[in-house]
Each structure stands twice: as structure tokens, then as C-alpha cells.
């Protein structure tokens, strides 16, 4: 993610051999979520790098529908 122009943020997500890029608000939301979850950042030459591995999430649609703050539980290992 760029730490220079916050309006041009993007994140590259890699899942095994599949790669997806998200930009703008979605990239910023992902970065914020990782920061709140405690994933440490690295930085170099205008970029911010964060890495997680073995991401496993369980979603409970009924709990999400209640809008009480629950419904998603994720586990991961921090990367390098």
C-alpha cells in the first residue's frame, strides 16, 4: 500500500497462485482491519507491507444480521 498518496491506495492479495488487487476505500479498510488485528507493518520507499498467512474465517450470517458487532471470527499467522 502506498504511504505517499492516500487517495491512490491499493493492496495486492495473493492466495496460492491467484492474485487480486483492491484499490481505494477497500484497500484502506483492509489496512485498517489488519492494523486493529495487530498485524505489524514494514515499510520501504513509499510503501507499507503487511503479511498474514493461513487465514481462516468463520462467518455467521445470522449474527451479522443482528448488527451487534459479532458474526465473524478469523485466525491467522503473521507473515514476514
C-alpha positions as CSV (number, residue, x, y, z in Angstrom):
1,X,0.0,0.0,0.0
2,X,1.3,3.5,-0.8
3,X,2.0,5.7,2.2
4,X,2.6,8.7,-0.1
5,X,-0.8,9.3,-1.8
6,X,-3.6,8.1,0.5
7,X,-6.1,8.6,-2.4
8,X,-4.3,6.1,-4.6
9,X,-4.0,3.2,-2.1
10,X,-4.1,-0.3,-3.4
11,X,-3.4,-3.8,-1.9
12,X,-2.3,-6.9,-3.7
13,X,-3.8,-10.1,-2.2
14,X,-2.2,-13.4,-3.1
15,X,-4.0,-16.7,-2.5
16,X,-1.7,-19.6,-3.6
17,X,-1.4,-18.8,-7.3
18,X,-4.4,-16.4,-7.5
19,X,-3.8,-12.7,-7.2
20,X,-6.3,-9.9,-6.7
21,X,-5.7,-6.2,-6.3
22,X,-8.1,-4.0,-4.4
23,X,-7.9,-0.2,-4.5
24,X,-9.2,3.0,-2.8
25,X,-11.6,2.6,0.1
26,X,-11.5,-1.2,0.1
27,X,-7.7,-1.1,0.4
28,X,-7.8,1.4,3.2
29,X,-10.4,-0.7,5.0
30,X,-8.3,-3.8,4.7
31,X,-5.3,-1.9,6.0
32,X,-7.2,-0.6,9.0
33,X,-8.6,-4.0,9.8
34,X,-5.1,-5.6,9.7
35,X,-3.8,-2.8,12.0
36,X,-6.6,-3.3,14.5
37,X,-6.0,-7.0,14.5
38,X,-2.3,-6.4,15.4
39,X,-0.6,-7.2,12.2
40,X,2.8,-5.4,12.2
41,X,3.8,-3.2,9.2
42,X,7.0,-3.0,7.4
43,X,7.9,0.0,5.2
44,X,10.2,0.8,2.3
45,X,10.4,3.6,-0.3
46,X,6.8,4.8,-0.2
47,X,5.1,1.5,0.6
48,X,3.6,-0.2,3.6
49,X,3.9,-4.0,3.7
50,X,1.8,-6.3,5.8
51,X,1.6,-10.1,5.5
52,X,-0.6,-12.7,7.0
53,X,-0.7,-16.5,6.3
54,X,-3.1,-19.3,7.0
55,X,-6.1,-17.0,7.1
56,X,-9.2,-18.9,8.2
57,X,-12.5,-17.1,8.8
58,X,-15.9,-18.4,10.1
59,X,-18.9,-16.2,9.2
60,X,-22.2,-16.4,10.9
61,X,-24.8,-14.5,8.8
62,X,-27.4,-14.5,11.5
63,X,-25.1,-12.9,14.0
64,X,-24.0,-10.3,11.4
65,X,-27.7,-9.6,10.7
66,X,-28.2,-8.7,14.4
67,X,-25.7,-5.8,14.0
68,X,-24.3,-6.3,17.5
69,X,-20.7,-6.5,16.5
70,X,-20.3,-10.2,16.1
71,X,-20.5,-12.8,13.3
72,X,-17.0,-13.1,12.0
73,X,-14.2,-14.9,13.7
74,X,-10.8,-15.1,11.9
75,X,-7.5,-16.7,12.8
76,X,-4.2,-16.1,11.0
77,X,-0.4,-16.2,11.4
78,X,1.6,-13.0,10.8
79,X,3.9,-13.2,7.8
80,X,7.3,-11.8,7.2
